[in-house]
């Protein structure tokens, strides 16, 4: 099973410089795994940084800032892999983070989407707002997570370390089968940024696919790199 890790970038030179080295180290020796930066018409030095410092990384240049959803849609049409890992530029990966996700997808064809646990970068024992340990939605349409309800975020002491079928997985590190993504037409560009992953997972479930949280995989999310969670 081939996997392409795709980072959507917009003026994120600082994040790429900070987090790409650990990402590239984490996938060394993994067959069939590639890393791509898809660029939403950045005006900083992102492209030069990747070309000069990370020559193994593929660079997909988009013509303008299409936003998170449409940016990914356009970039992924240019890539060929069995699975895509949509990774925010402000995510720091932990050692061995990718293998549990790949193994789960290889063994469970009924699963269309999965994701890791999400911790904070600045307080590494705490879950992070944008997905924690797997998302759900209440009868009023409000999204919440194992480990986060409203702005109340828990410390991770192993209480959510079971693999579980969830309603939505965080878009900060979203593992999705390419044929599932393309069959659904990708992310809905009307969302531009935020909530688009919940809509994608919802549509996947309506097609009969499962969405799982794989807590044996863990990443750290700075959060707010694209837009703070309290922004109107």
N, C-alpha and C positions, 0 to 999 in steps of 0.2 A: 504494500500500500504506500503510494507516494503522498507526501504532504508538503505543501508550500505555506510557509509562515509569511504573512503579508502585513506589513506595518504601513498604515495610511499616515502620511506625513504632511503637515502644513506648518512651515516655519519652525520645525522642531529640531533644528540642528543641535541644540543643547541636549535634548533628550536622546537623540541618536548617538551622540558622543558618549553619553553617560551609560546607556543601557545596551547598545548593540554588542559591545565586547563580551558581556556575560551571555547574551543570547547565542552568539556564534560559538562560544566555547561549549555551551550546553548541547549543541547539536553536532559537535565534532564526532565523526565516526558513525553517525546514523545514516544508513542507506536510504536513499529516496527522499531526503529532507532538504529543502531549499529555503532561502530567505530572500524576500523581495521587499523593497521600499517602494510604495506607490505614492507619488508626490502630487499633491493638490495645488500645483503652481506656486510653490514656495518662492519667496523673495529673499531668503537668507542663503547661507552657504551650505545647505543640506546636500545638494547634488555633488558639489566639489568634495565635501567631507567623505561621502560614501565612496566616490571614485578614488580618492587618494588613500583613505585609511581602511576601507572595507571592500576590496576589489571582488571578493567572492559573492557579494550581495547584488542581486539583480535590481535595476532601477527602472521603474515604469513612470514616465513623465506624462502627467495629464495637463490639458490645455488651460484649465482654470480651476478655481476652488469649487468643486462640486458638492462639498459637504461630506460628512461621514458616509452616508448611505449610498449616494450616487457615485461618490469617489471609489468606494469599494466595488460597486457594480461594474464600473467601466474598467477598473484595473483587473478584476478577476476574469473578465472576458478574454484578457490577453494571456492568461496563465493556464497551464495544463497540469493538473494533479488530481489524485483521487479524493483528497481532502484539503481544505483550506483551514489555516489557523489565523483568524483575524486578531491581531495583537496591537493594542494601543502603544503609541510611541513612548508613553510614560510608565510602562510596565517593566519591572525588573524580575527576571525569571530566577527560580531556584534550581539547584542541581537536580537533575533527574526529573524535571517537571513534565517533559513531553512524553516520555515512554508510557506512563499509565493511561494517558489519553489515547495514544495510538493503539495500544494493546486492547483497550476497551472497544474501540471502534472496529478493530479487526475481528473481535470475537462476538460482536453484537450487531449484526446487520439491521436489526430493527431500530437501532438508535441512529437518528439523523444528525443530532447535535449533542455535544457535551462540553463541559468546561471545568476548570479547576476551582479550588478555593481561592478567594481573593483577600489578601491581607494589605494593611497599610504599609507604605514604605517608611514613614517616619515613626511608627509605633508598631513594630513588627509582630507583636503578639495579638494585635487587634484585627478584627475583620474590617474590610473596607466597604464603604457605603454602596459602591456601584455593583454589588453582586454577592458579597460575603460567601456563604456556602450553598448557594442555589436559590433561585427565585420562585415566588408564587404570586398569585393575584387573588384579591378578595372579591366578593360578590358585587362590590361597587366599582370594580376596575382598578383598585389601588394596588400597585406592585410592592411587595416586601420580600424579605429574604430570611433564610435561616441565618441568624446572627445579626440581623438589622431590621428594625421596624421603625418607620419614620426616621428620625435622626438618632435613635438609640442604637448604638453599635456595641456588640458584645466582645469580650476577650475570648480568644480561641483556646480552650483547654481540652479539646478533643471531643466536645459534645456533639459535633456534626461530622464525625469522621466515617460515617457510613455512606457508601455509594447509594444514591437514591434518584428515582424518577422525579423530576421537578417540572415546573411550568415554563421557566425561562432561565437561560444561562447568560452570564454577563458578556456584553459586547467588548469588554476590555481584553478578553482572551477567549474567543469563541471558536470551537473546533466543529466544523460542519462538513458533511460530505458534499463534494462539488456538484454531483447530479441533483441532490436535494436543493442546494442553493439555486442552481440554474433553473430547475423545474418550477420553483416558486417565483422566478423572476428576480431573485436577489432581495436586497433590502428595499423597503419602500422609501423613495427619495423625498416624499412629503414630510418625513420626520426630520430630515436634514442632519440633525445630531441629537441624540438621546431618545430612548424608548424604542428605537428601531429594532433592537435585538429582541425585545419582548414581542413585538409584532411578528418578527421572523419565526420565533419559536412557536408562537400561537398558530401560525399558518402551517408550520411543519406538523404540529400535533393534529390539526384538522385533516391532514393528508395521511395520518396514521403512523407517523414516526414518533419515537420517544426522544425525550430530552433528559440528560442525566448530569448530575454533579459527581465528579470524580475527585474526592478530597485527598487522595494520595498524591495528587498534583497540586502544587501551590505556587502562586505568583504574588508579587507585591506591586500594588498600584498607587502611584503618587496621587492620582485623582485631580480633577479640575484642570488638567493640562489642556483640554480642549474647551471646556466650559464648566465653571463651578456648579455643584449640585444645587446651590441656593439661588442661582441666577434666574430672574424672571423671564 
